[in-house]
Amino acid sequence: MSKGWKTIITDKKTFYGLLLIIVLSVMVLMGTEVFTQERDGRRQIVDIDGGEEVAADRERKSEEELRLQTMLSQIAGVGENQVMITWQETEDAISVFSQAQEHKKVQGVIVAAEGASNTKVQLSIINAVASVYDIPVSSVMVFQLEQ
């Protein structure tokens, strides 16, 4: 019987020894990952000219949203409305010798309108927006404006 106990004790020591080695290895690997990582993965945007493109782009988007709001308010039953347009940047190659130009294309539109509870008005809004921006009707969402 003494040989059986010695085997169990030896196996436990081996087990705990292996467990300790594994735990220490994991800690060492995690420690080296934390200490060798120079950045946290986020990118910082640096604009050397003060961000004038962003300001101009915001103005353009706001103007486009205002134009759409004005147009939609002229549709019977729509009433007061709020609009949000999302944009997608696309590149068009002009020729082999010139650089590609970036253009903005409407990706989707959300409209909140007073008359959106009426199905006919809702369909009118969806069809108008989809045709103006040449986007699928699935890219236009219309909701009832909260009073």
PAVEXLO-517145 format. One line per field, with one value per residue: residue number from 1; residue in one letter; x, y, z of N, C-alpha, C in turn. Coordinates in pm, whole numbers. Example, Ala and Ser with C-alpha at 12.3 -4.5 7.8 and 13.67 -1.06 7.14 Angstrom:
<nodes>
pos = (1/2)
code = (A/S)
npx = (1319/1285)
npy = (-569/-225)
npz = (780/708)
capx = (1230/1367)
capy = (-450/-106)
capz = (780/714)
cpx = (1320/1290)
cpy = (-330/3)
cpz = (780/787)
</nodes>
This chain:
<nodes>
pos = (1/2/3/4/5/6/7/8/9/10/11/12/13/14/15/16/17/18/19/20/21/22/23/24/25/26/27/28/29/30/31/32/33/34/35/36/37/38/39/40/41/42/43/44/45/46/47/48/49/50/51/52/53/54/55/56/57/58/59/60/61/62/63/64/65/66/67/68/69/70/71/72/73/74/75/76/77/78/79/80/81/82/83/84/85/86/87/88/89/90/91/92/93/94/95/96/97/98/99/100/101/102/103/104/105/106/107/108/109/110/111/112/113/114/115/116/117/118/119/120/121/122/123/124/125/126/127/128/129/130/131/132/133/134/135/136/137/138/139/140/141/142/143/144/145/146/147)
code = (M/S/K/G/W/K/T/I/I/T/D/K/K/T/F/Y/G/L/L/L/I/I/V/L/S/V/M/V/L/M/G/T/E/V/F/T/Q/E/R/D/G/R/R/Q/I/V/D/I/D/G/G/E/E/V/A/A/D/R/E/R/K/S/E/E/E/L/R/L/Q/T/M/L/S/Q/I/A/G/V/G/E/N/Q/V/M/I/T/W/Q/E/T/E/D/A/I/S/V/F/S/Q/A/Q/E/H/K/K/V/Q/G/V/I/V/A/A/E/G/A/S/N/T/K/V/Q/L/S/I/I/N/A/V/A/S/V/Y/D/I/P/V/S/S/V/M/V/F/Q/L/E/Q)
npx = (79/200/342/135/41/268/280/47/102/330/219/41/221/349/133/60/298/310/80/154/366/227/53/239/363/151/110/356/346/122/213/433/296/143/344/495/328/278/80/-271/-438/-620/-672/-530/-647/-497/-510/-362/-424/-616/-876/-1060/-1186/-1364/-1542/-1651/-1766/-1958/-2125/-2218/-2356/-2551/-2686/-2787/-2954/-3136/-3246/-3375/-3559/-3719/-3823/-3966/-4156/-4331/-4485/-4808/-4957/-4727/-4611/-4437/-4093/-3795/-3466/-3206/-2909/-2696/-2365/-2159/-1829/-1695/-1479/-1389/-1229/-1067/-889/-609/-387/-453/-536/-756/-1078/-1250/-1584/-1897/-2163/-2505/-2592/-2790/-3111/-3286/-3605/-3812/-4139/-4436/-4672/-4623/-4757/-4960/-4997/-4994/-4872/-4627/-4525/-4510/-4306/-4090/-4065/-4013/-3766/-3601/-3603/-3494/-3230/-3141/-3134/-3192/-3525/-3511/-3312/-3416/-3566/-3863/-4025/-4267/-4288/-4203/-4424)
npy = (-118/122/190/271/511/666/690/838/1077/1156/1188/1399/1600/1623/1700/1950/2082/2096/2247/2487/2565/2609/2820/3020/3051/3152/3394/3521/3543/3711/3935/4016/4086/4307/4488/4521/4632/4914/5091/5152/5063/5242/5493/5808/6105/6344/6667/6876/7125/7247/7147/7234/7108/6933/7107/7239/7020/6947/7170/7139/6898/6973/7169/7007/6839/7031/7117/6880/6853/7079/7019/6783/6881/7003/6805/6669/6619/6551/6743/6895/6803/6610/6541/6308/6243/5990/5939/5799/5745/5744/5641/5763/5676/5879/5886/5702/5855/6048/6122/5940/6067/6166/6117/6193/5985/5936/5722/5639/5741/5894/5980/6173/6243/6442/6345/6075/5857/5791/5564/5612/5863/5799/5618/5796/5967/5786/5701/5948/6030/5812/5829/6084/6064/5839/5584/5260/5176/5046/5173/5393/5518/5581/5755/5830/6161/6273/6436)
npz = (0/54/-173/-346/-231/-258/-531/-585/-446/-584/-840/-785/-720/-964/-1122/-1000/-1042/-1325/-1365/-1238/-1406/-1645/-1571/-1503/-1754/-1910/-1776/-1826/-2107/-2135/-1999/-2158/-2390/-2306/-2227/-2457/-2638/-2824/-2902/-2851/-3046/-3150/-3396/-3461/-3593/-3780/-3887/-4102/-4211/-4058/-4075/-4268/-4482/-4362/-4236/-4461/-4585/-4396/-4410/-4673/-4654/-4470/-4615/-4818/-4673/-4579/-4820/-4897/-4686/-4730/-4983/-4922/-4745/-4913/-5019/-5015/-4703/-4562/-4385/-4107/-4094/-4034/-4146/-4212/-4374/-4490/-4609/-4867/-4963/-5287/-5554/-5868/-6155/-6385/-6611/-6746/-6702/-6516/-6172/-5949/-5871/-5580/-5487/-5333/-5243/-5185/-4926/-4753/-4617/-4355/-4253/-4053/-4013/-3973/-4093/-4130/-4027/-4193/-4447/-4728/-4742/-4631/-4825/-5039/-4951/-4933/-5203/-5329/-5212/-5278/-5559/-5606/-5510/-5636/-5509/-5357/-5243/-5004/-4871/-4759/-4477/-4302/-4046/-3789/-3682/-3365/-3150)
capx = (0/285/376/19/40/381/242/-52/172/416/131/-9/332/366/18/74/415/267/-17/232/438/129/7/350/381/43/138/469/298/35/297/510/201/107/459/549/228/308/-42/-391/-516/-699/-598/-550/-657/-428/-542/-260/-471/-719/-1005/-1154/-1266/-1472/-1640/-1718/-1847/-2075/-2215/-2280/-2455/-2662/-2761/-2860/-3064/-3236/-3314/-3466/-3668/-3807/-3894/-4063/-4266/-4423/-4570/-4932/-4969/-4599/-4600/-4303/-4010/-3651/-3398/-3065/-2854/-2563/-2291/-2058/-1729/-1664/-1372/-1410/-1105/-1094/-812/-488/-286/-496/-569/-898/-1144/-1345/-1717/-1984/-2289/-2598/-2599/-2920/-3180/-3388/-3698/-3915/-4237/-4564/-4774/-4572/-4846/-5041/-4919/-4976/-4772/-4500/-4480/-4472/-4175/-3991/-4045/-3951/-3626/-3532/-3584/-3406/-3090/-3114/-3098/-3305/-3622/-3469/-3216/-3492/-3649/-3953/-4084/-4356/-4219/-4255/-4486)
capy = (0/240/227/339/648/737/719/947/1199/1192/1238/1530/1694/1642/1777/2087/2139/2130/2356/2606/2602/2663/2950/3114/3075/3242/3526/3578/3582/3828/4047/4066/4150/4437/4577/4546/4700/5057/5169/5082/5021/5352/5581/5949/6178/6472/6748/6979/7257/7299/7081/7312/7019/6879/7214/7258/6901/6956/7270/7081/6800/7045/7229/6900/6798/7138/7110/6765/6886/7174/6947/6691/6955/7042/6690/6673/6532/6526/6837/6920/6682/6616/6452/6278/6175/5931/5947/5697/5798/5658/5693/5747/5696/5960/5828/5634/5954/6136/6055/5916/6172/6115/6176/6144/5931/5911/5582/5614/5860/5875/6092/6172/6339/6444/6265/5942/5750/5759/5478/5677/5969/5730/5569/5913/6011/5685/5707/6077/6028/5710/5876/6201/6024/5715/5479/5167/5215/4987/5264/5507/5481/5690/5736/5934/6264/6284/6567)
capz = (0/59/-311/-402/-181/-317/-670/-581/-407/-697/-946/-745/-733/-1108/-1168/-952/-1109/-1460/-1353/-1207/-1527/-1740/-1521/-1518/-1897/-1953/-1719/-1898/-2239/-2121/-1959/-2272/-2481/-2252/-2223/-2591/-2720/-2824/-2920/-2808/-3161/-3205/-3486/-3437/-3718/-3772/-4003/-4102/-4252/-3968/-4089/-4348/-4567/-4280/-4218/-4589/-4608/-4307/-4467/-4792/-4609/-4409/-4724/-4887/-4584/-4580/-4950/-4894/-4594/-4798/-5088/-4863/-4682/-5020/-5051/-4938/-4587/-4494/-4274/-4055/-4106/-4007/-4239/-4193/-4491/-4472/-4734/-4896/-5054/-5400/-5639/-6011/-6232/-6503/-6719/-6702/-6666/-6408/-6046/-5925/-5796/-5481/-5491/-5226/-5293/-5075/-4889/-4693/-4568/-4252/-4250/-3950/-4062/-3900/-4161/-4162/-3982/-4309/-4536/-4858/-4724/-4609/-4956/-5119/-4902/-4973/-5349/-5363/-5171/-5358/-5696/-5607/-5487/-5711/-5414/-5342/-5140/-4876/-4808/-4707/-4362/-4267/-3915/-3741/-3605/-3229/-3128)
cpx = (85/327/261/14/153/349/144/16/261/333/76/100/355/255/31/193/381/170/56/308/344/84/117/374/275/68/253/425/209/116/377/419/168/225/515/451/249/181/-160/-483/-601/-611/-631/-549/-593/-457/-450/-313/-590/-858/-1106/-1239/-1386/-1581/-1719/-1810/-1972/-2175/-2289/-2388/-2576/-2748/-2846/-2977/-3174/-3315/-3417/-3584/-3768/-3888/-4001/-4181/-4369/-4516/-4691/-4929/-4840/-4587/-4455/-4222/-3865/-3585/-3254/-3018/-2718/-2498/-2190/-1959/-1701/-1552/-1406/-1277/-1138/-1020/-687/-387/-327/-531/-720/-954/-1242/-1476/-1796/-2115/-2378/-2609/-2736/-2979/-3282/-3474/-3795/-4013/-4367/-4665/-4733/-4659/-4940/-4955/-4895/-4870/-4634/-4443/-4438/-4334/-4066/-3961/-3977/-3802/-3546/-3506/-3489/-3260/-3050/-3059/-3217/-3398/-3586/-3368/-3283/-3581/-3733/-4022/-4176/-4275/-4284/-4306/-4434)
cpy = (127/283/304/485/728/777/837/1078/1247/1247/1376/1635/1725/1730/1924/2157/2182/2249/2488/2655/2666/2803/3055/3148/3172/3383/3595/3625/3706/3951/4102/4134/4290/4534/4608/4620/4851/5141/5086/5046/5131/5438/5726/6020/6315/6547/6869/7117/7307/7246/7157/7225/6966/6983/7235/7140/6903/7056/7213/6982/6870/7110/7125/6852/6903/7139/6997/6792/6979/7104/6855/6765/7002/6927/6691/6572/6510/6615/6860/6791/6713/6510/6430/6197/6117/5920/5835/5759/5696/5722/5663/5773/5771/5905/5763/5735/6046/6053/6035/6032/6109/6191/6120/6100/5907/5762/5548/5743/5817/6000/6070/6282/6328/6348/6122/5828/5706/5683/5542/5786/5906/5679/5684/5962/5915/5695/5837/6074/5929/5759/5996/6160/5896/5607/5384/5212/5155/5073/5389/5457/5603/5656/5853/6031/6275/6425/6629)
cpz = (0/-81/-375/-359/-243/-461/-675/-546/-521/-810/-912/-760/-881/-1163/-1128/-1017/-1251/-1460/-1325/-1330/-1629/-1698/-1538/-1665/-1950/-1901/-1792/-2037/-2233/-2085/-2074/-2373/-2434/-2260/-2361/-2680/-2709/-2832/-2873/-2923/-3221/-3294/-3453/-3572/-3697/-3901/-4003/-4139/-4171/-3989/-4171/-4438/-4490/-4263/-4346/-4618/-4521/-4360/-4587/-4751/-4548/-4515/-4796/-4803/-4581/-4710/-4951/-4801/-4661/-4905/-5029/-4801/-4785/-5061/-4958/-4824/-4508/-4371/-4233/-4062/-4072/-4095/-4196/-4313/-4454/-4608/-4745/-4993/-5163/-5481/-5784/-6081/-6359/-6624/-6661/-6648/-6551/-6285/-6034/-5843/-5699/-5493/-5373/-5289/-5172/-5051/-4830/-4639/-4463/-4250/-4135/-3989/-3983/-3963/-4189/-4111/-4094/-4410/-4672/-4851/-4709/-4742/-5048/-5079/-4951/-5122/-5391/-5331/-5256/-5500/-5703/-5596/-5559/-5618/-5401/-5230/-5005/-4802/-4752/-4594/-4323/-4136/-3882/-3655/-3469/-3206/-3001)
</nodes>
